[in-house]
Amino acid sequence: MTAPAERLAPPEHRIAYPNVIAGGALDGAREYAADAVVVGTGAGGATAAARLRDAGLDVVMLEEGALHPTETFVTDPATMIRRLYRDAGTTMILGRPPIIFVEGRCVGGSTVINGGMSWPAPERVLAHWEGDLGLPDTGPQAMEPYFAAAERILHVEPNQEDTFGQNTHLFLEGARRLGWPAARAPRNMRRCMGLNNCALGCPTGAKQAMHVTEIPRALAAGAYLVTHARVDRVLWKGRRAIGVRGRFVDDAGRARGRFRAYAPLVVLAAGARHTPGILKRSWLRARAIGRGLHTHPNAKVVGLFDRPLDPWIGTHQAFHIHHFREQGILIGYAAVPPGLLAGALPGVGEENAAWMRQYNHMLTAATLVEDEGEGRVVLGPDRQPYMLFDLSPRDLETVHRGVALTAELLFAAGARRVLLPFADLPLLEGPEQLR
């Protein structure tokens, strides 16, 4: 006997979202009051809201984007990028060179659109926070129980082998031939089916992003969520924050009504760009606000193989190469949707189309580098935050080194040609050109 369709749907398709106020259609003025107001519903904001509600505080979450339940996700890239990404994924970090920056603008923030990687912060980074920056209780020993708790909440586990596609097997083969150990990546997920749709929102809900974990848990416990609520600045009484104010916006970002949210505890978790933007618009003058920006730039390297790979089949980033991490280099792979990959390939018009006709023969890998330089966030004439960052000479050298290593891995895996992200050297015809 066939089971009813509703019994076949994953549990993430049946999540209830009580206490949600959709601000996109609200005009006039509204006021909210709580024990704590949390701005942003990504990894930081959702976690903070859930913990504060656990402690018995009345919590209001404010999110600029919309709530998109998992059952509404589709696999069309253009549709989901418009729904889930800020500026449809076209935000730029200004500098030399300019860098495309993407972040989520939806309930769950960037956890909805990332790959679900769940590596704990390296011990040397935590030691730097605690020792060099003087941040108490952020060292490896102090943070260990928090990482363990996060892994339990997010159900962190490696991908199962039945979700591996040909791209995973080729990536591993290239690493094996070079003698580079491959690290199996832990990911926040349940029952991953290997659809390779992580960057467009997981349509099965297997990826345990904030909109299927901490947010519904906080709402079920009595917290409130206001969507389409763009916070402009913090409200003050003397030197103490007492709330925030802002505008409701519709799905296109057009301003509607105004709101104020009052609370004796204000948590700003609006991301590396918009948190300093809110602080700067709130007339805070501390020099550190907006400084210390790191971008961890990455560069795509595409291998062309003689046989078709069907790269969209199977999970992505099930493994990483950490062998060069002490040099500031990590190597991974992903099946980038055709519409996004085309912009990273050489040429325009027919030349670009000729490359894209070989999409089924492509393995897209990438190098992610730990940057040495520091950028900053400034307010523009429109009072919006802009990110400024220049790659240092050492950063450029690290990117070049990472690209060369990634190309070496692709040739070792059997690629006959490799496309590089450099205008003056877009193509390698063989591994001998790496010398």
C-alpha positions as CSV (number, residue, x, y, z in Angstrom):
1,M,0.0,0.0,0.0
2,T,1.4,3.4,-0.9
3,A,2.0,5.7,1.9
4,P,0.3,9.2,1.9
5,A,2.5,11.9,0.3
6,E,2.6,13.8,3.6
7,R,4.2,10.8,5.3
8,L,6.9,10.6,2.6
9,A,7.9,14.3,3.1
10,P,11.0,14.9,5.3
11,P,10.2,16.3,8.8
12,E,11.7,19.7,7.8
13,H,8.8,20.1,5.4
14,R,6.4,20.0,8.4
15,I,8.0,22.5,10.7
16,A,5.6,25.0,12.4
17,Y,6.7,28.6,12.7
18,P,4.5,30.2,15.4
19,N,4.8,33.8,16.6
20,V,6.0,35.2,13.3
21,I,5.1,38.7,12.2
22,A,5.5,39.3,8.5
23,G,6.6,43.0,8.3
24,G,6.7,43.3,4.5
25,A,3.2,44.5,4.2
26,L,3.1,46.7,7.4
27,D,2.7,50.4,7.1
28,G,2.5,53.0,9.9
29,A,4.5,52.6,13.1
30,R,4.9,49.6,15.3
31,E,6.5,49.1,18.7
32,Y,7.7,45.9,20.3
33,A,9.0,45.2,23.8
34,A,10.9,42.2,25.3
35,D,13.7,41.3,27.6
36,A,16.1,40.9,24.7
37,V,16.0,41.9,21.0
38,V,18.2,40.0,18.6
39,V,19.1,41.6,15.2
40,G,19.8,38.9,12.6
41,T,18.8,35.2,12.5
42,G,22.0,33.6,11.1
43,A,24.4,31.4,13.0
44,G,25.0,34.0,15.7
45,G,21.6,35.6,16.1
46,A,19.6,32.4,16.0
47,T,21.9,30.7,18.5
48,A,21.8,33.7,20.8
49,A,18.0,33.9,20.6
50,A,17.5,30.2,21.5
51,R,19.9,30.4,24.4
52,L,18.3,33.6,25.8
53,R,14.8,32.0,25.5
54,D,16.2,28.9,27.3
55,A,17.2,31.2,30.1
56,G,13.6,32.4,30.5
57,L,13.9,35.8,28.7
58,D,11.2,37.1,26.4
59,V,13.0,37.4,23.0
60,V,12.2,39.3,19.8
61,M,14.2,38.4,16.7
62,L,14.4,40.9,13.9
63,E,15.3,39.8,10.4
64,E,15.6,41.9,7.2
65,G,14.7,39.0,4.9
66,A,11.7,36.7,4.6
67,L,10.9,33.4,6.1
68,H,11.1,30.7,3.4
69,P,10.1,27.3,4.7
70,T,12.0,24.4,3.2
71,E,9.0,23.0,1.3
72,T,9.0,26.1,-0.8
73,F,12.6,25.7,-2.1
74,V,13.1,24.9,-5.8
75,T,16.2,23.9,-7.7
76,D,16.2,26.9,-10.1
77,P,19.3,29.0,-9.4
78,A,17.9,32.3,-10.5
79,T,14.8,31.9,-8.4
80,M,16.6,30.9,-5.2
81,I,19.3,33.4,-5.5
82,R,16.8,36.2,-5.7
83,R,14.9,34.8,-2.7
84,L,17.8,33.9,-0.4
85,Y,20.8,36.1,-1.3
86,R,21.4,39.8,-0.5
87,D,21.7,41.8,-3.7
88,A,21.1,38.5,-5.6
89,G,24.7,37.5,-4.8
90,T,26.3,40.6,-6.5
91,T,27.7,42.4,-3.5
92,M,31.3,43.6,-4.0
93,I,34.1,44.1,-1.6
94,L,35.9,47.2,-3.0
95,G,39.6,47.0,-3.4
96,R,42.5,45.5,-5.4
97,P,41.2,43.2,-6.8
98,P,37.4,43.6,-6.3
99,I,36.0,40.5,-4.6
100,I,32.4,39.2,-5.0
101,F,30.9,38.7,-1.5
102,V,27.7,36.7,-0.9
103,E,25.5,36.5,2.2
104,G,22.0,35.3,3.0
105,R,19.2,37.8,3.3
106,C,16.5,35.5,4.8
107,V,15.5,33.8,8.0
108,G,18.5,31.6,8.8
109,G,20.9,34.0,7.1
110,S,23.9,32.5,5.4
111,T,23.4,29.1,7.1
112,V,20.7,28.6,4.5
113,I,23.0,29.0,1.5
114,N,26.4,27.7,2.7
115,G,27.9,24.3,2.3
116,G,27.3,23.2,5.9
117,M,31.0,22.8,6.7
118,S,31.3,22.4,10.5
119,W,35.0,22.4,11.3
120,P,35.9,23.7,14.8
121,A,38.1,26.8,14.8
122,P,41.8,25.8,14.7
123,E,43.5,25.7,18.1
124,R,46.1,28.3,17.0
125,V,43.3,30.7,16.1
126,L,41.6,30.2,19.5
127,A,44.9,30.7,21.3
128,H,45.4,33.9,19.3
129,W,42.0,35.2,20.4
130,E,42.7,34.4,24.0
131,G,46.4,35.2,24.3
132,D,47.1,38.0,21.7
133,L,43.7,39.7,21.6
134,G,43.0,39.3,25.3
135,L,39.5,37.7,24.9
136,P,38.9,35.7,28.0
137,D,37.5,32.1,27.8
138,T,38.0,31.8,24.0
139,G,41.0,29.4,24.1
140,P,40.9,25.8,22.9
141,Q,40.1,24.3,26.3
142,A,37.4,26.8,27.2
143,M,35.7,26.5,23.8
144,E,35.7,22.7,23.5
145,P,32.4,22.1,25.3
146,Y,30.7,24.7,23.1
147,F,31.9,23.1,19.9
148,A,30.7,19.7,21.3
149,A,27.2,21.2,22.1
150,A,27.0,22.8,18.6
151,E,27.8,19.5,17.0
152,R,25.0,17.8,18.9
153,I,22.5,20.5,18.1
154,L,23.4,20.6,14.4
155,H,23.8,16.8,14.0
156,V,27.3,17.2,12.6
157,E,28.5,14.1,10.7
158,P,30.5,13.2,7.5
159,N,28.7,12.4,4.2
160,Q,27.9,8.8,3.6
161,E,29.6,7.1,0.7
162,D,26.4,6.5,-1.2
163,T,26.2,10.3,-1.7
164,F,29.5,10.6,-3.5
165,G,29.5,11.5,-7.2
166,Q,32.2,11.2,-9.8
167,N,33.6,14.6,-8.7
168,T,34.3,13.3,-5.2
169,H,36.0,10.2,-6.5
170,L,38.2,12.2,-9.0
171,F,39.1,14.7,-6.3
172,L,40.2,11.8,-4.0
173,E,42.1,10.1,-6.8
174,G,44.1,13.3,-7.6
175,A,45.0,13.7,-3.9
176,R,46.0,10.0,-3.7
177,R,48.3,10.2,-6.7
178,L,50.0,13.2,-5.2
179,G,50.3,11.7,-1.7
180,W,48.1,14.4,-0.2
181,P,45.9,13.2,2.7
182,A,42.2,14.2,2.3
183,A,40.3,15.2,5.4
184,R,36.7,14.0,5.5
185,A,34.6,17.1,6.1
186,P,32.1,17.2,9.0
187,R,28.8,18.8,8.0
188,N,25.6,19.9,9.8
189,M,23.1,17.5,8.2
190,R,20.7,14.6,8.5
191,R,20.0,12.1,5.7
192,C,21.9,14.1,3.0
193,M,20.8,12.8,-0.4
194,G,23.7,14.3,-2.3
195,L,21.6,16.7,-4.4
196,N,24.5,19.2,-4.5
197,N,22.0,22.1,-4.0
198,C,23.5,23.5,-0.8
199,A,24.2,27.0,-2.1
200,L,20.5,27.4,-3.2
201,G,18.9,26.2,0.0
202,C,18.6,22.4,0.8
203,P,15.2,21.4,-0.7
204,T,15.0,18.3,1.6
205,G,15.9,20.1,4.8
206,A,18.8,17.7,5.4
207,K,21.2,20.6,6.0
208,Q,20.6,21.7,9.5
209,A,20.6,25.4,8.9
210,M,19.2,27.8,11.5
211,H,15.7,28.0,9.9
212,V,15.2,24.3,10.6
213,T,16.9,24.1,14.0
214,E,17.4,26.9,16.5
215,I,14.8,29.3,15.1
216,P,11.8,27.0,15.2
217,R,13.0,25.8,18.6
218,A,13.1,29.3,19.9
219,L,9.7,30.1,18.4
220,A,8.1,27.0,19.9
221,A,9.5,28.1,23.3
222,G,7.7,31.4,23.0
223,A,10.2,33.7,21.2
224,Y,8.8,36.1,18.5
225,L,10.2,36.7,15.0
226,V,9.6,39.8,12.9
227,T,10.6,39.4,9.3
228,H,11.3,42.1,6.7
229,A,12.6,44.3,9.5
230,R,15.7,46.3,8.5
231,V,17.4,47.8,11.6
232,D,18.8,51.3,11.1
233,R,20.3,52.1,14.5
234,V,20.5,51.4,18.2
235,L,18.4,53.5,20.6
236,W,20.2,54.9,23.7
237,K,19.3,56.1,27.1
238,G,22.4,57.8,28.3
239,R,25.2,55.4,27.5
240,R,23.1,52.3,27.7
241,A,21.4,50.6,24.7
242,I,17.6,50.3,25.2
243,G,16.5,49.0,21.8
244,V,16.7,49.5,18.0
245,R,14.7,51.3,15.3
246,G,14.3,50.7,11.6
247,R,12.0,50.2,8.6
248,F,9.9,47.4,7.4
249,V,10.8,46.5,3.8
250,D,9.0,44.4,1.2
251,D,10.6,41.5,-0.8
252,A,12.2,44.0,-3.2
253,G,13.7,46.1,-0.4
254,R,11.3,49.0,-0.7
255,A,10.6,50.8,2.6
256,R,7.3,50.4,4.2
257,G,6.4,51.3,7.9
258,R,8.6,52.1,10.8
259,F,9.3,50.1,13.9
260,R,11.0,50.4,17.3
261,A,11.9,47.4,19.5
262,Y,12.7,48.1,23.1
263,A,14.7,45.7,25.4
264,P,17.3,46.1,28.1
265,L,19.5,43.6,26.2
266,V,20.4,44.2,22.6
267,V,22.2,41.6,20.5
268,L,23.6,42.7,17.1
269,A,24.3,39.7,14.9
270,A,23.9,41.1,11.4
271,G,27.1,39.9,9.9
272,A,30.5,41.3,9.2
273,R,29.1,44.0,7.0
274,H,25.9,45.2,8.6
275,T,26.8,44.9,12.3
276,P,29.4,47.6,12.0
277,G,27.1,49.5,9.7
278,I,24.4,49.6,12.4
279,L,26.9,50.7,15.0
280,K,28.3,53.5,12.9
281,R,24.8,54.8,12.1
282,S,24.2,54.7,15.9
283,W,26.8,57.5,16.4
284,L,29.4,55.2,18.1
285,R,32.9,56.6,17.5
286,A,35.1,53.7,18.7
287,R,38.0,53.4,16.2
288,A,37.7,49.6,16.2
289,I,34.2,49.5,14.7
290,G,34.4,48.2,11.2
291,R,38.1,47.4,11.4
292,G,39.8,44.0,11.3
293,L,37.9,42.7,8.3
294,H,39.2,39.4,6.9
295,T,37.7,37.9,3.7
296,H,39.3,34.5,3.3
297,P,39.4,34.9,-0.5
298,N,39.0,31.9,-2.8
299,A,39.8,31.3,-6.4
300,K,38.0,28.7,-8.7
301,V,40.1,26.3,-10.8
302,V,38.2,24.2,-13.4
303,G,39.5,20.9,-14.7
304,L,38.3,19.6,-18.2
305,F,38.1,15.9,-18.5
306,D,37.6,13.7,-21.6
307,R,34.7,11.8,-20.2
308,P,31.4,13.3,-18.8
309,L,31.3,13.6,-15.1
310,D,27.7,14.7,-14.5
311,P,29.1,17.0,-11.8
312,W,25.6,17.9,-10.3
313,I,25.2,14.3,-9.1
314,G,26.4,13.7,-5.6
315,T,27.4,15.8,-2.7
316,H,30.0,18.5,-2.8
317,Q,32.9,19.2,-0.4
318,A,32.7,15.8,1.3
319,F,36.5,16.1,1.5
320,H,39.1,18.9,1.8
321,I,42.8,19.0,1.5
322,H,44.3,20.4,4.7
323,H,47.8,19.3,3.8
324,F,48.8,23.0,3.2
325,R,46.8,24.6,5.9
326,E,49.9,25.9,7.7
327,Q,50.7,27.8,4.5
328,G,47.3,29.3,4.7
329,I,45.8,27.2,1.9
330,L,42.7,24.9,1.9
331,I,41.5,23.0,-1.2
332,G,38.0,21.9,-1.9
333,Y,35.6,21.2,-4.7
334,A,31.9,21.9,-5.6
335,A,29.5,21.7,-8.5
336,V,28.8,25.4,-9.3
337,P,25.5,25.9,-11.1
338,P,26.1,26.7,-14.8
339,G,24.7,30.2,-14.6
340,L,27.2,31.1,-11.8
341,L,30.2,29.3,-13.3
342,A,29.9,31.0,-16.7
343,G,30.9,34.3,-15.1
344,A,34.1,32.8,-13.8
345,L,35.2,31.3,-17.1
346,P,37.2,33.0,-19.9
347,G,35.7,35.0,-22.7
348,V,32.4,36.5,-23.6
349,G,29.7,35.5,-26.1
350,E,30.6,32.5,-28.3
351,E,34.0,32.0,-26.6
352,N,32.3,31.6,-23.2
353,A,29.5,29.5,-24.6
354,A,32.1,27.1,-26.1
355,W,33.5,26.5,-22.7
356,M,30.1,26.1,-21.1
357,R,29.1,23.4,-23.6
358,Q,31.7,21.3,-21.8
359,Y,30.1,21.8,-18.4
360,N,29.3,18.0,-18.0
361,H,33.1,17.4,-18.4
362,M,34.1,19.9,-15.7
363,L,35.3,19.4,-12.1
364,T,35.3,22.7,-10.3
365,A,37.8,23.0,-7.4
366,A,38.8,26.0,-5.4
367,T,41.5,27.2,-3.1
368,L,40.6,29.1,0.0
369,V,43.4,31.2,1.6
370,E,43.9,32.7,5.0
371,D,44.5,36.4,4.3
372,E,47.1,38.4,6.1
373,G,45.8,41.9,5.2
374,E,43.0,43.6,7.1
375,G,40.1,45.5,5.5
376,R,37.4,47.7,7.0
377,V,33.7,48.6,6.8
378,V,32.8,52.2,6.1
379,L,29.5,54.1,5.6
380,G,28.9,55.4,2.1
381,P,27.0,58.6,1.2
382,D,23.8,56.6,1.3
383,R,24.5,55.6,4.9
384,Q,24.9,52.0,3.8
385,P,28.0,49.9,4.8
386,Y,30.7,49.2,2.2
387,M,33.6,46.7,2.6
388,L,37.1,47.8,1.6
389,F,39.9,45.2,1.3
390,D,43.2,45.0,-0.6
391,L,45.1,41.7,-1.0
392,S,48.5,42.1,0.5
393,P,51.6,41.0,-1.6
394,R,51.8,37.9,0.6
395,D,48.0,37.2,0.1
396,L,48.5,37.4,-3.7
397,E,51.4,35.0,-3.4
398,T,49.3,32.6,-1.3
399,V,46.5,32.8,-3.9
400,H,48.9,32.0,-6.7
401,R,50.4,29.1,-4.7
402,G,46.9,27.7,-3.9
403,V,45.8,27.9,-7.5
404,A,48.9,26.1,-8.7
405,L,48.4,23.3,-6.1
406,T,44.7,23.0,-7.1
407,A,45.6,22.8,-10.8
408,E,48.2,20.1,-10.0
409,L,45.5,18.1,-8.2
410,L,43.2,18.3,-11.2
411,F,45.9,17.2,-13.6
412,A,46.7,14.3,-11.3
413,A,43.0,13.3,-11.3
414,G,43.1,13.1,-15.1
415,A,42.1,16.6,-16.4
416,R,43.4,17.2,-19.9
417,R,43.2,21.0,-19.5
418,V,42.7,23.4,-16.6
419,L,41.0,26.8,-16.6
420,L,42.5,29.4,-14.2
421,P,41.0,32.5,-12.7
422,F,43.7,34.8,-14.2
423,A,43.0,37.1,-17.2
424,D,46.7,36.9,-18.3
425,L,46.9,33.1,-18.0
426,P,43.4,31.6,-18.4
427,L,44.3,28.1,-19.6
428,L,46.9,25.4,-18.9
429,E,47.3,22.7,-21.6
430,G,49.2,20.4,-19.3
431,P,50.9,20.0,-15.9
432,E,54.3,20.9,-17.4
433,Q,53.1,24.5,-17.6
434,L,53.0,24.6,-13.8
435,R,56.7,24.5,-13.6
